[in-house]
């Protein structure tokens, strides 16, 4: 039985189909083929969220995203891990944070 996906890599939103023989159709580029094959093997997503930063001057939330895609089934668990992170200094844009077993990159200030 074939599987259909809507590619989320770019705004073209190609409708991609993988047939029983593993042939991929509908993708306008190689990235879409890789996306569809990954969706078939085990869907995963980059998680974007914020973490708490408390220093002497202020308390604020800092935007971050995971460095690696997280399997869909693990996203809730990873969000709980991220929720426990509290920084005592303000990170810079692009800083890599390895906290609570999760690797994050700072995406804003
Ligand atoms: S297949 Fe390529 S062109 Fe189509 S949505 Fe995916 S990334 Fe964009």
py3Dmol code that shows the C-alpha trace and the ligand (Angstrom):
import py3Dmol

protein = """\
ATOM      1  CA  UNK A   1       0.000   0.000   0.000  1.00  0.00           C
ATOM      2  CA  UNK A   2       1.425   3.389  -0.985  1.00  0.00           C
ATOM      3  CA  UNK A   3       1.916   6.224   1.476  1.00  0.00           C
ATOM      4  CA  UNK A   4       1.335   9.920   0.819  1.00  0.00           C
ATOM      5  CA  UNK A   5       3.008  12.860   2.515  1.00  0.00           C
ATOM      6  CA  UNK A   6       2.943  16.620   2.173  1.00  0.00           C
ATOM      7  CA  UNK A   7       6.522  17.829   2.205  1.00  0.00           C
ATOM      8  CA  UNK A   8       7.118  20.457   4.901  1.00  0.00           C
ATOM      9  CA  UNK A   9      10.683  21.342   3.928  1.00  0.00           C
ATOM     10  CA  UNK A  10       9.749  24.410   1.852  1.00  0.00           C
ATOM     11  CA  UNK A  11       6.602  26.411   0.985  1.00  0.00           C
ATOM     12  CA  UNK A  12       6.003  24.438  -2.247  1.00  0.00           C
ATOM     13  CA  UNK A  13       4.302  21.759  -0.097  1.00  0.00           C
ATOM     14  CA  UNK A  14       4.761  19.007  -2.697  1.00  0.00           C
ATOM     15  CA  UNK A  15       2.465  16.005  -2.373  1.00  0.00           C
ATOM     16  CA  UNK A  16       4.821  13.028  -2.308  1.00  0.00           C
ATOM     17  CA  UNK A  17       3.892   9.387  -2.695  1.00  0.00           C
ATOM     18  CA  UNK A  18       5.968   6.284  -1.958  1.00  0.00           C
ATOM     19  CA  UNK A  19       4.626   3.156  -3.619  1.00  0.00           C
ATOM     20  CA  UNK A  20       4.957  -0.469  -2.507  1.00  0.00           C
ATOM     21  CA  UNK A  21       8.265  -0.814  -4.331  1.00  0.00           C
ATOM     22  CA  UNK A  22       9.720   2.231  -2.558  1.00  0.00           C
ATOM     23  CA  UNK A  23       9.497   4.470  -5.634  1.00  0.00           C
ATOM     24  CA  UNK A  24       9.042   8.110  -4.700  1.00  0.00           C
ATOM     25  CA  UNK A  25       6.962  10.448  -6.887  1.00  0.00           C
ATOM     26  CA  UNK A  26       5.704  14.010  -6.600  1.00  0.00           C
ATOM     27  CA  UNK A  27       8.837  15.542  -5.075  1.00  0.00           C
ATOM     28  CA  UNK A  28      10.318  18.462  -6.958  1.00  0.00           C
ATOM     29  CA  UNK A  29      13.727  18.016  -5.345  1.00  0.00           C
ATOM     30  CA  UNK A  30      16.022  15.589  -3.524  1.00  0.00           C
ATOM     31  CA  UNK A  31      15.243  17.113  -0.124  1.00  0.00           C
ATOM     32  CA  UNK A  32      11.612  16.074  -0.513  1.00  0.00           C
ATOM     33  CA  UNK A  33      12.619  12.494  -1.322  1.00  0.00           C
ATOM     34  CA  UNK A  34      14.775  12.403   1.819  1.00  0.00           C
ATOM     35  CA  UNK A  35      11.902  13.893   3.830  1.00  0.00           C
ATOM     36  CA  UNK A  36       9.431  11.265   2.597  1.00  0.00           C
ATOM     37  CA  UNK A  37      11.858   8.415   3.278  1.00  0.00           C
ATOM     38  CA  UNK A  38      12.435   9.762   6.811  1.00  0.00           C
ATOM     39  CA  UNK A  39       8.681  10.095   7.385  1.00  0.00           C
ATOM     40  CA  UNK A  40       8.275   6.468   6.373  1.00  0.00           C
ATOM     41  CA  UNK A  41      11.146   5.288   8.597  1.00  0.00           C
ATOM     42  CA  UNK A  42      10.205   7.377  11.639  1.00  0.00           C
ATOM     43  CA  UNK A  43       8.951  10.961  11.593  1.00  0.00           C
ATOM     44  CA  UNK A  44      10.969  13.492  13.573  1.00  0.00           C
ATOM     45  CA  UNK A  45      10.870  17.264  13.988  1.00  0.00           C
ATOM     46  CA  UNK A  46      13.074  20.091  15.181  1.00  0.00           C
ATOM     47  CA  UNK A  47      11.470  21.391  18.403  1.00  0.00           C
ATOM     48  CA  UNK A  48      11.303  25.168  18.870  1.00  0.00           C
ATOM     49  CA  UNK A  49      10.484  26.620  22.266  1.00  0.00           C
ATOM     50  CA  UNK A  50      11.844  28.955  24.947  1.00  0.00           C
ATOM     51  CA  UNK A  51      13.871  28.437  28.096  1.00  0.00           C
ATOM     52  CA  UNK A  52      13.905  30.462  31.295  1.00  0.00           C
ATOM     53  CA  UNK A  53      16.828  32.793  31.983  1.00  0.00           C
ATOM     54  CA  UNK A  54      17.162  34.387  35.416  1.00  0.00           C
ATOM     55  CA  UNK A  55      20.095  36.654  36.118  1.00  0.00           C
ATOM     56  CA  UNK A  56      20.590  39.552  38.502  1.00  0.00           C
ATOM     57  CA  UNK A  57      19.020  42.038  36.101  1.00  0.00           C
ATOM     58  CA  UNK A  58      15.928  40.292  34.824  1.00  0.00           C
ATOM     59  CA  UNK A  59      13.945  37.154  34.175  1.00  0.00           C
ATOM     60  CA  UNK A  60      13.069  36.380  30.590  1.00  0.00           C
ATOM     61  CA  UNK A  61      12.449  33.555  28.168  1.00  0.00           C
ATOM     62  CA  UNK A  62      15.070  32.863  25.502  1.00  0.00           C
ATOM     63  CA  UNK A  63      14.065  31.283  22.152  1.00  0.00           C
ATOM     64  CA  UNK A  64      15.808  28.002  21.328  1.00  0.00           C
ATOM     65  CA  UNK A  65      15.479  25.002  19.040  1.00  0.00           C
ATOM     66  CA  UNK A  66      16.798  21.467  19.213  1.00  0.00           C
ATOM     67  CA  UNK A  67      19.938  20.835  17.193  1.00  0.00           C
ATOM     68  CA  UNK A  68      18.692  17.465  15.992  1.00  0.00           C
ATOM     69  CA  UNK A  69      15.206  16.354  14.915  1.00  0.00           C
ATOM     70  CA  UNK A  70      13.308  14.649  17.734  1.00  0.00           C
ATOM     71  CA  UNK A  71      11.136  11.577  17.019  1.00  0.00           C
ATOM     72  CA  UNK A  72       7.463  12.574  17.292  1.00  0.00           C
ATOM     73  CA  UNK A  73       6.874  10.054  20.086  1.00  0.00           C
ATOM     74  CA  UNK A  74       9.625  11.684  22.212  1.00  0.00           C
ATOM     75  CA  UNK A  75       8.662  15.358  21.809  1.00  0.00           C
ATOM     76  CA  UNK A  76       6.507  15.535  24.961  1.00  0.00           C
ATOM     77  CA  UNK A  77       9.312  13.991  27.038  1.00  0.00           C
ATOM     78  CA  UNK A  78      11.889  16.391  25.566  1.00  0.00           C
ATOM     79  CA  UNK A  79       9.600  19.375  26.277  1.00  0.00           C
ATOM     80  CA  UNK A  80       9.407  18.303  29.926  1.00  0.00           C
ATOM     81  CA  UNK A  81      13.225  18.136  30.045  1.00  0.00           C
ATOM     82  CA  UNK A  82      13.521  21.577  28.441  1.00  0.00           C
ATOM     83  CA  UNK A  83      10.973  22.994  30.889  1.00  0.00           C
ATOM     84  CA  UNK A  84      13.337  22.272  33.795  1.00  0.00           C
ATOM     85  CA  UNK A  85      16.213  24.326  32.313  1.00  0.00           C
ATOM     86  CA  UNK A  86      16.932  27.622  34.085  1.00  0.00           C
ATOM     87  CA  UNK A  87      19.977  29.606  32.960  1.00  0.00           C
ATOM     88  CA  UNK A  88      21.707  32.047  35.306  1.00  0.00           C
ATOM     89  CA  UNK A  89      23.232  34.080  32.493  1.00  0.00           C
ATOM     90  CA  UNK A  90      21.906  35.381  29.225  1.00  0.00           C
ATOM     91  CA  UNK A  91      23.206  33.311  26.268  1.00  0.00           C
ATOM     92  CA  UNK A  92      24.165  34.835  22.918  1.00  0.00           C
ATOM     93  CA  UNK A  93      22.461  34.142  19.617  1.00  0.00           C
ATOM     94  CA  UNK A  94      23.839  30.875  18.215  1.00  0.00           C
ATOM     95  CA  UNK A  95      25.142  29.536  21.538  1.00  0.00           C
ATOM     96  CA  UNK A  96      24.911  25.767  21.895  1.00  0.00           C
ATOM     97  CA  UNK A  97      23.412  24.581  25.189  1.00  0.00           C
ATOM     98  CA  UNK A  98      23.677  20.997  26.394  1.00  0.00           C
ATOM     99  CA  UNK A  99      21.232  20.960  29.282  1.00  0.00           C
ATOM    100  CA  UNK A 100      19.185  18.169  30.858  1.00  0.00           C
ATOM    101  CA  UNK A 101      20.286  15.746  28.137  1.00  0.00           C
ATOM    102  CA  UNK A 102      19.022  17.973  25.321  1.00  0.00           C
ATOM    103  CA  UNK A 103      21.190  19.845  22.808  1.00  0.00           C
ATOM    104  CA  UNK A 104      19.757  23.261  21.961  1.00  0.00           C
ATOM    105  CA  UNK A 105      20.825  26.278  19.932  1.00  0.00           C
ATOM    106  CA  UNK A 106      19.822  29.804  20.922  1.00  0.00           C
ATOM    107  CA  UNK A 107      17.739  31.333  18.106  1.00  0.00           C
ATOM    108  CA  UNK A 108      17.076  34.807  19.515  1.00  0.00           C
ATOM    109  CA  UNK A 109      17.948  37.294  22.236  1.00  0.00           C
TER     110      UNK A 109
END
"""
ligand_1 = """\
8
LIG
S 9.960 18.326 -2.483
Fe 11.474 19.977 -2.577
S 10.362 21.629 -3.629
Fe 8.814 20.184 -2.914
S 8.154 20.964 -0.891
Fe 9.791 19.461 -0.548
S 11.658 20.681 -0.446
Fe 10.105 21.962 -1.408
"""
view = py3Dmol.view(width=600, height=400)
view.addModel(protein, "pdb")
view.setStyle({"model": 0}, {"cartoon": {"style": "trace"}})
view.addModel(ligand_1, "xyz")
view.setStyle({"model": 1}, {"stick": {}})
view.zoomTo()
view.show()
